[in-house]
């Protein structure tokens, strides 16, 4: 492990995170991203929520990252500027290390609007 190996975060992460491949939509130009922090819930509940009932995502409790660094959920919402296509991915973090990530799921404008309203952002 050379000097530059010290700065490689992939080798330093103690926890394992399932690798979810990002769809091409996320990588295309013009796609914007918003990040939201929520209080942690069980991974089984999170998976069921994202895959089965995404309308329950806005019911998650918002959290302050600095207050609850020990464990939290980070929701990344990718969207086109005209909101014609919106995708969400939620990752569970413990001590700033990713532990579990959900699949990328397409959500409606109304769900994104409710999530933003929970954090005082109005679109």
Steps between C-alpha positions, in 0.01 A plus 500: 500500500685804379462854612212560260321190624432683826255729326304230320159496668393172338762302692438679829127438524439244769138436404374341185244673281305330229595650167199631309581595145389851409275518194603696192246771587699600809818544297356697209570870470242745627385278787497678836527347845362592843604326821286456810589344839247290689502313831609138460245218465547125455631404157212257442248778559697733276513251211129426528423870506707588193397202289138455606364829632719799408223738611608420858850648451386854597378360834860428608624727778744768379827516688783739546819337371713668764273389783468135397823400327500155661237360261278669245341459160618710208244534222631616165233625261606531136275702271480685171453878525141469373428218753385267221708213641600461865695213660592437863767293673524469878818389676531399865818637665661399828791718616513660153552161333233370257345176627193444281369660184158465338435460131450809286127553477300743291267716707232755416525876518254503791724275711804717430299810582396353838860401580622852420222655711613294802832687479350844433573499126215582267518404135 
